[in-house]
């Protein structure tokens, strides 16, 4: 999904970091293909000439697209044609990183630019193992491993930039002597800078709620279903059109502030300023009848939960609703598990350690319960699949949903914050106390944006590129 989050997400209380400062970098890379499909008022919030193609996903042909939107509007959710424009609140068909029926990646967008292949060298099958920092605390290059017995030292002409992600960049910094001094000394690593690397990690998390629908549909293992999928695949291979240009129901999303939902009136009320700032996002997916049994190896569940899910999915298709907590208060951390760079780090995400996160999840599920009672859902005999979970209260008892979310919550893999601006890097993304070393990835974000993180991370990369060019010009 291409969602930038809320404007207030980029007010870091650090010089040079406000929405006004970061917005130009979203616009710089955005190559919107479908501006004509948005309201005229959206034009000021978008760019059509950037290098990363943005557009709408194809039509899945699933009638639940319109039904989901109808269900949300029944609860007074406004239909929002553009969550990246004036308001983020409401239910929307969202833009994505897609063009011409294919997924768009940063590799495809940037590496195919003219001149890149001539100027950029990429070492394949090579793992960075640390930063070379000299006695003057200046980054000189990196060490890399190409095989068990081959280690190379690569020296930088100007600067070293780490872009290994929230987990990888934190691990590389610690291996290189940048981190909490007590922790580094445990592994005999000389301390170059005593910084809180690895702390304050936050991540979007969600509980999965399955809604049973389409009870009379053909099973995914039915020859007719398999044949139809074959035709869809052939259509995509030959024309890049058809249902396989979609991501099913996942381009329908909704943002809301649950504090502005009236459970008595069963409606969203936007009657005060805080209502414009979401704390929840609903993401939808569709699981065809019988798929759980076929794909059970890939489902994020096991034991009694998996058995019940397979059994229910054999009888009905599922709409899978994920209620994402936009700004969880729980914080985790990353530490070294070994001074060997090829050993993965120790990760404690510490999800749901703050009770307020559980409370927001339960509120989200109660909104979903009311959504399933709207006329459009009742028309198609939709119902929530309530799992019986050992150790949890019965499905109709108090405390059931609180227990449910502690068993059924998953990561969205949006972790940020382990090398945050202000704590580890300065306002120009330079590692504090180390010359010629910067970080440019999700780890520098002090907190999560209220939306999917890809858009924000690409903007960080564009801004870092400007910092590098500006500072190199000033140093001449």
C-alpha positions as CSV (number, residue, x, y, z in Angstrom):
1,X,0.0,0.0,0.0
2,X,1.1,3.5,-0.7
3,X,0.1,5.4,2.5
4,X,2.3,8.2,3.9
5,X,0.7,8.3,7.3
6,X,-0.5,11.4,9.1
7,X,1.2,14.7,8.8
8,X,1.7,14.9,12.5
9,X,3.8,11.7,12.3
10,X,6.7,13.7,11.0
11,X,6.9,16.3,13.7
12,X,9.9,14.8,15.5
13,X,10.6,17.8,17.7
14,X,14.0,17.9,16.0
15,X,15.3,20.8,13.9
16,X,14.5,20.2,10.2
17,X,12.0,17.3,10.8
18,X,8.4,18.4,10.2
19,X,5.9,17.5,7.6
20,X,6.9,20.6,5.7
21,X,10.5,19.3,5.6
22,X,9.7,15.7,4.5
23,X,6.7,16.2,2.2
24,X,8.9,17.3,-0.8
25,X,10.7,13.9,-0.7
26,X,7.4,12.0,-0.9
27,X,6.5,14.1,-4.0
28,X,10.0,13.8,-5.5
29,X,9.9,10.0,-6.0
30,X,6.1,9.6,-6.6
31,X,5.2,8.8,-10.2
32,X,1.4,8.6,-9.8
33,X,-0.2,6.9,-12.9
34,X,-3.8,7.4,-12.0
35,X,-4.2,11.0,-11.0
36,X,-7.3,11.2,-13.3
37,X,-9.0,8.7,-11.1
38,X,-8.7,10.9,-8.0
39,X,-10.7,14.1,-7.2
40,X,-9.3,17.3,-8.7
41,X,-8.6,18.5,-5.1
42,X,-6.0,15.7,-4.8
43,X,-3.7,17.2,-7.5
44,X,-1.8,19.4,-5.0
45,X,-0.9,16.3,-2.9
46,X,0.7,14.2,-5.7
47,X,3.4,14.1,-8.4
48,X,3.1,12.2,-11.7
49,X,6.8,12.4,-12.8
50,X,8.7,10.7,-10.0
51,X,10.8,7.5,-10.5
52,X,8.6,5.2,-8.4
53,X,5.3,4.2,-10.2
54,X,2.2,4.4,-8.0
55,X,-1.2,3.3,-9.1
56,X,-4.4,1.4,-8.4
57,X,-4.3,-2.4,-8.3
58,X,-6.4,-4.2,-10.9
59,X,-10.0,-5.4,-10.3
60,X,-10.1,-8.7,-8.5
61,X,-13.7,-9.2,-9.5
62,X,-14.6,-10.0,-5.9
63,X,-18.0,-8.5,-5.0
64,X,-16.9,-8.1,-1.4
65,X,-14.9,-5.0,-2.5
66,X,-18.1,-3.0,-2.7
67,X,-19.8,-4.8,0.2
68,X,-17.0,-4.0,2.6
69,X,-17.2,-0.3,1.7
70,X,-21.0,-0.4,2.1
71,X,-20.6,-2.0,5.5
72,X,-18.2,0.6,6.7
73,X,-20.3,3.5,5.4
74,X,-23.3,2.0,7.3
75,X,-21.3,2.7,10.4
76,X,-20.9,6.3,9.2
77,X,-17.3,5.9,8.0
78,X,-16.9,8.4,5.2
79,X,-15.7,7.2,1.8
80,X,-12.3,8.7,1.4
81,X,-11.0,8.6,-2.2
82,X,-7.5,9.7,-1.2
83,X,-5.9,8.9,2.2
84,X,-2.8,10.8,1.2
85,X,-4.6,14.1,0.6
86,X,-6.5,16.4,3.0
87,X,-7.8,13.7,5.4
88,X,-6.8,10.2,6.3
89,X,-10.0,9.1,8.0
90,X,-12.5,6.8,6.3
91,X,-12.7,3.8,4.1
92,X,-10.8,3.9,0.9
93,X,-9.6,2.0,-2.2
94,X,-5.9,2.7,-1.7
95,X,-3.1,3.3,-4.1
96,X,-0.2,0.9,-4.2
97,X,3.3,0.3,-5.6
98,X,2.0,-1.2,-8.9
99,X,2.0,-0.3,-12.6
100,X,1.1,-2.1,-15.7
101,X,-0.3,-5.1,-13.8
102,X,3.0,-5.7,-11.9
103,X,4.5,-5.0,-8.5
104,X,6.9,-2.0,-8.5
105,X,9.9,-2.3,-6.2
106,X,12.6,0.2,-5.4
107,X,15.1,-2.0,-7.2
108,X,13.0,-1.9,-10.4
109,X,12.4,1.9,-10.1
110,X,15.9,3.1,-9.3
111,X,18.3,0.5,-10.6
112,X,16.9,0.8,-14.2
113,X,17.5,4.5,-14.3
114,X,19.9,5.8,-16.9
115,X,23.5,5.8,-15.7
116,X,22.9,3.7,-12.6
117,X,24.6,0.6,-13.9
118,X,27.6,2.6,-14.9
119,X,28.0,4.3,-11.5
120,X,26.8,1.8,-9.0
121,X,28.6,-1.5,-8.1
122,X,26.6,-4.1,-6.3
123,X,28.2,-7.1,-4.6
124,X,25.9,-10.1,-4.8
125,X,25.9,-13.0,-2.4
126,X,27.8,-10.7,0.1
127,X,27.0,-9.9,3.7
128,X,28.2,-6.8,5.4
129,X,29.8,-7.8,8.8
130,X,30.8,-4.4,10.2
131,X,32.0,-0.9,9.7
132,X,35.7,-0.1,9.8
133,X,36.1,2.8,12.3
134,X,39.6,4.1,12.9
135,X,41.2,5.4,16.1
136,X,39.8,8.9,15.3
137,X,36.3,7.6,15.2
138,X,36.0,8.0,11.4
139,X,34.3,5.4,9.3
140,X,36.7,4.2,6.6
141,X,34.7,1.4,5.0
142,X,33.1,-1.9,5.7
143,X,34.0,-5.5,6.1
144,X,32.1,-8.1,4.1
145,X,31.9,-11.9,4.0
146,X,31.5,-13.6,0.6
147,X,31.9,-17.1,2.0
148,X,33.0,-18.9,5.1
149,X,36.7,-18.4,4.3
150,X,36.6,-15.1,2.3
151,X,36.4,-11.7,4.1
152,X,37.0,-8.5,2.3
153,X,37.6,-4.9,3.5
154,X,35.9,-2.3,1.2
155,X,37.1,1.3,1.7
156,X,34.9,4.3,1.2
157,X,35.9,7.4,-0.8
158,X,33.6,9.7,1.2
159,X,31.1,8.1,3.5
160,X,29.6,4.9,4.7
161,X,25.8,4.5,4.7
162,X,24.0,1.7,6.5
163,X,20.7,0.7,5.0
164,X,20.2,-2.8,6.4
165,X,16.9,-2.1,8.1
166,X,15.7,-1.8,11.7
167,X,17.2,-5.1,12.7
168,X,20.3,-5.2,10.4
169,X,21.5,-1.7,10.8
170,X,21.3,-1.9,14.6
171,X,23.3,-5.2,14.6
172,X,26.0,-3.7,12.3
173,X,26.3,-0.7,14.5
174,X,26.8,-2.8,17.6
175,X,29.2,-5.1,16.0
176,X,31.2,-2.0,15.0
177,X,31.4,-0.6,18.5
178,X,28.4,1.7,18.4
179,X,25.9,0.9,21.1
180,X,25.3,0.6,24.8
181,X,28.8,0.3,26.3
182,X,27.9,-2.3,28.9
183,X,26.3,-4.5,26.3
184,X,29.3,-4.2,23.9
185,X,31.8,-5.1,26.6
186,X,29.9,-8.3,27.3
187,X,31.1,-9.4,23.8
188,X,34.6,-7.9,24.0
189,X,33.8,-5.2,21.4
190,X,35.8,-2.0,21.8
191,X,33.3,0.9,22.4
192,X,33.5,3.7,19.7
193,X,30.3,5.5,20.7
194,X,28.0,4.8,23.7
195,X,24.6,5.2,22.1
196,X,21.2,3.5,22.8
197,X,21.3,1.5,19.6
198,X,18.6,-1.3,19.5
199,X,16.4,0.4,22.1
200,X,12.8,1.7,21.6
201,X,11.8,-0.6,18.7
202,X,8.2,-0.3,17.8
203,X,6.2,-2.3,15.3
204,X,2.7,-2.4,13.9
205,X,0.9,-5.5,15.2
206,X,-2.5,-7.0,14.4
207,X,-4.9,-9.7,15.5
208,X,-6.5,-11.8,12.7
209,X,-10.3,-12.0,12.7
210,X,-11.9,-14.4,10.2
211,X,-15.4,-13.6,8.9
212,X,-17.2,-16.6,7.4
213,X,-18.8,-15.8,4.0
214,X,-19.7,-17.4,0.7
215,X,-20.7,-20.7,2.1
216,X,-21.9,-22.0,-1.2
217,X,-18.7,-21.2,-3.2
218,X,-16.6,-23.9,-4.9
219,X,-13.7,-25.1,-2.9
220,X,-10.2,-24.0,-4.0
221,X,-9.4,-27.7,-4.7
222,X,-12.4,-28.1,-7.0
223,X,-11.4,-28.7,-10.7
224,X,-13.5,-25.7,-11.8
225,X,-11.7,-23.4,-9.3
226,X,-8.3,-24.7,-10.4
227,X,-9.2,-24.2,-14.1
228,X,-10.4,-20.7,-13.5
229,X,-7.1,-19.8,-11.7
230,X,-5.3,-21.3,-14.7
231,X,-7.2,-19.0,-17.1
232,X,-6.5,-16.0,-14.8
233,X,-2.8,-16.8,-14.8
234,X,-2.7,-17.1,-18.6
235,X,-4.5,-13.8,-18.9
236,X,-1.9,-12.1,-16.7
237,X,1.0,-13.8,-18.5
238,X,-0.2,-12.7,-21.9
239,X,-1.8,-9.3,-21.3
240,X,-0.9,-8.2,-17.7
241,X,-4.6,-7.8,-17.0
242,X,-7.3,-9.6,-15.0
243,X,-7.7,-10.6,-11.4
244,X,-4.0,-11.4,-10.9
245,X,-3.2,-7.7,-11.3
246,X,-5.1,-7.2,-8.0
247,X,-4.1,-7.9,-4.4
248,X,-7.6,-9.3,-3.8
249,X,-9.4,-7.3,-1.1
250,X,-6.3,-5.8,0.3
251,X,-6.5,-2.5,-1.6
252,X,-9.6,-1.7,0.6
253,X,-8.5,-0.1,3.8
254,X,-10.0,2.1,6.6
255,X,-8.5,4.5,9.0
256,X,-10.2,5.7,12.2
257,X,-9.8,6.9,15.7
258,X,-11.6,4.5,17.9
259,X,-12.0,7.2,20.6
260,X,-14.4,8.8,18.1
261,X,-16.6,5.7,17.6
262,X,-19.9,5.7,19.4
263,X,-20.7,2.1,20.3
264,X,-24.2,2.9,21.5
265,X,-25.1,4.7,18.2
266,X,-23.0,2.3,16.1
267,X,-21.4,5.0,14.2
268,X,-18.1,6.9,13.7
269,X,-18.4,10.5,14.8
270,X,-15.8,13.1,13.7
271,X,-16.8,15.8,16.1
272,X,-13.4,17.0,17.5
273,X,-9.8,17.6,16.3
274,X,-8.4,14.3,17.7
275,X,-10.8,12.4,15.3
276,X,-8.6,13.4,12.4
277,X,-5.7,11.4,13.8
278,X,-6.2,7.6,13.4
279,X,-5.2,5.0,16.0
280,X,-6.5,2.0,13.9
281,X,-6.3,0.7,10.4
282,X,-8.4,-2.1,9.0
283,X,-6.8,-4.2,6.3
284,X,-8.8,-6.9,4.5
285,X,-7.9,-10.1,2.7
286,X,-9.9,-12.9,1.2
287,X,-9.2,-16.6,1.8
288,X,-11.1,-18.8,-0.7
289,X,-13.0,-21.8,0.6
290,X,-10.6,-24.7,1.2
291,X,-7.3,-22.7,0.9
292,X,-6.4,-23.1,4.6
293,X,-6.1,-26.8,4.2
294,X,-4.0,-26.5,1.1
295,X,-1.7,-23.8,2.4
296,X,-1.6,-24.7,6.1
297,X,2.2,-24.7,6.2
298,X,2.1,-21.0,5.5
299,X,-0.5,-19.9,7.9
300,X,0.6,-18.1,11.1
301,X,-1.0,-20.6,13.5
302,X,-0.7,-24.1,14.8
303,X,-2.4,-26.7,16.9
304,X,-6.0,-26.3,17.9
305,X,-6.3,-22.9,16.2
306,X,-5.1,-24.3,12.9
307,X,-7.4,-27.3,13.1
308,X,-10.5,-25.1,13.8
309,X,-9.5,-22.6,11.0
310,X,-9.1,-25.4,8.4
311,X,-12.4,-27.0,9.5
312,X,-14.3,-23.7,9.2
313,X,-12.6,-22.7,5.9
314,X,-13.6,-26.1,4.4
315,X,-17.2,-24.9,4.9
316,X,-16.9,-21.2,4.0
317,X,-14.6,-18.6,2.5
318,X,-13.1,-16.0,4.9
319,X,-12.8,-12.3,4.9
320,X,-9.7,-11.9,7.0
321,X,-9.7,-8.5,8.9
322,X,-6.6,-7.2,10.4
323,X,-7.0,-4.3,12.9
324,X,-3.6,-2.6,13.0
325,X,-2.7,-0.5,16.0
326,X,-1.2,2.6,14.5
327,X,0.9,3.9,17.4
328,X,1.5,1.0,19.9
329,X,3.0,2.0,23.2
330,X,4.8,-1.3,23.6
331,X,8.6,-1.1,22.9
332,X,11.0,-3.9,22.2
333,X,14.7,-4.1,21.7
334,X,17.5,-5.7,19.7
335,X,20.8,-7.0,21.2
336,X,23.7,-9.0,19.9
337,X,23.5,-12.7,20.5
338,X,27.2,-13.1,19.5
339,X,30.1,-11.1,18.3
340,X,30.1,-13.3,15.2
341,X,28.3,-11.2,12.6
342,X,26.9,-14.2,10.9
343,X,24.9,-15.1,14.0
344,X,21.4,-13.5,14.0
345,X,20.9,-10.9,16.7
346,X,18.6,-11.4,19.7
347,X,15.2,-9.7,19.1
348,X,12.6,-9.1,21.8
349,X,9.7,-7.3,20.1
350,X,7.9,-7.1,23.5
351,X,4.5,-6.9,21.8
352,X,1.4,-6.1,23.9
353,X,3.5,-5.4,27.0
354,X,1.4,-2.2,27.4
355,X,-2.2,-3.0,28.3
356,X,-3.4,0.0,26.3
357,X,-2.4,-1.8,23.1
358,X,-4.6,-4.7,24.1
359,X,-7.4,-2.3,24.9
360,X,-7.2,-0.7,21.4
361,X,-7.3,-4.1,19.7
362,X,-10.4,-5.2,21.6
363,X,-12.1,-1.9,20.7
364,X,-11.3,-2.6,17.1
365,X,-12.8,-6.1,17.3
366,X,-15.9,-4.7,18.8
367,X,-16.3,-2.4,15.9
368,X,-15.8,-5.4,13.6
369,X,-18.6,-7.2,15.5
370,X,-20.9,-4.2,14.8
371,X,-19.8,-4.1,11.1
372,X,-20.8,-7.8,10.7
373,X,-24.3,-6.9,11.9
374,X,-24.8,-4.3,9.2
375,X,-27.4,-5.1,6.5
376,X,-25.0,-6.0,3.8
377,X,-23.1,-8.6,5.9
378,X,-26.4,-10.0,7.3
379,X,-27.7,-10.3,3.7
380,X,-24.9,-12.8,3.0
381,X,-25.1,-14.6,6.3
382,X,-21.6,-13.4,7.4
383,X,-20.4,-14.3,10.9
384,X,-17.3,-14.1,12.9
385,X,-15.4,-17.3,13.4
386,X,-14.8,-17.4,17.2
387,X,-12.0,-19.8,18.0
388,X,-12.0,-21.9,21.1
389,X,-8.6,-21.3,22.7
390,X,-7.3,-23.3,25.6
391,X,-6.8,-21.0,28.6
392,X,-9.2,-18.4,27.3
393,X,-12.8,-17.8,28.5
394,X,-15.6,-19.2,26.5
395,X,-16.4,-17.2,23.3
396,X,-19.4,-15.4,24.9
397,X,-17.7,-14.5,28.2
398,X,-16.0,-11.3,29.4
399,X,-12.3,-11.3,28.7
400,X,-12.5,-13.6,25.6
401,X,-11.3,-11.0,23.1
402,X,-8.5,-9.8,25.4
403,X,-7.2,-13.4,25.6
404,X,-7.8,-13.9,21.9
405,X,-5.6,-11.0,20.9
406,X,-2.7,-12.3,23.1
407,X,-2.9,-15.6,21.1
408,X,-3.7,-14.3,17.6
409,X,-1.5,-11.2,17.2
410,X,1.0,-11.0,14.4
411,X,3.7,-8.6,13.3
412,X,3.2,-6.5,10.3
413,X,7.0,-6.3,9.8
414,X,7.0,-2.5,10.1
415,X,9.6,-2.2,12.9
416,X,11.3,1.2,13.4
417,X,13.3,3.1,15.9
418,X,16.5,1.2,16.8
419,X,18.8,4.0,15.5
420,X,16.4,6.9,15.9
421,X,16.9,10.5,14.9
422,X,17.9,12.4,18.0
423,X,19.0,9.3,20.0
424,X,21.5,7.6,17.6
425,X,21.7,9.8,14.5
426,X,21.5,13.5,14.2
427,X,19.2,15.6,12.1
428,X,21.2,14.8,9.0
429,X,21.2,11.1,9.7
430,X,24.9,11.1,10.8
431,X,25.7,8.6,13.6
432,X,26.6,10.6,16.7
433,X,30.2,10.5,17.6
434,X,31.3,8.8,14.4
435,X,32.5,10.8,11.4
436,X,31.5,9.8,7.8
437,X,28.8,7.2,8.9
438,X,25.1,7.6,8.3
439,X,22.0,5.4,8.6
440,X,19.2,5.6,6.1
441,X,16.3,3.2,6.7
442,X,13.3,2.5,9.0
443,X,15.6,2.4,12.0
444,X,15.9,6.2,12.1
445,X,12.2,6.8,12.5
446,X,11.6,7.7,16.2
447,X,8.1,6.3,16.0
448,X,5.8,4.6,13.5
449,X,3.9,6.5,10.8
450,X,0.2,5.9,10.9
451,X,0.1,3.8,7.8
452,X,2.2,1.3,5.9
453,X,5.9,2.2,6.2
454,X,7.2,1.7,2.6
455,X,6.3,5.2,1.5
456,X,8.0,6.9,4.5
457,X,11.2,4.8,4.1
458,X,11.6,5.7,0.4
459,X,11.2,9.4,1.4
460,X,14.0,8.9,4.0
461,X,16.2,7.5,1.3
462,X,15.6,10.5,-1.0
463,X,16.3,12.9,1.8
464,X,19.5,11.1,2.8
465,X,20.6,11.4,-0.9
466,X,20.2,15.1,-0.7
467,X,22.1,15.3,2.6
468,X,25.0,13.5,1.0
469,X,25.1,15.7,-2.1
470,X,24.8,18.9,0.0
471,X,27.5,18.0,2.5
472,X,29.9,16.7,-0.1
473,X,29.5,20.0,-2.1
474,X,30.1,22.0,1.1
475,X,33.3,20.1,1.9
476,X,34.9,20.9,-1.4
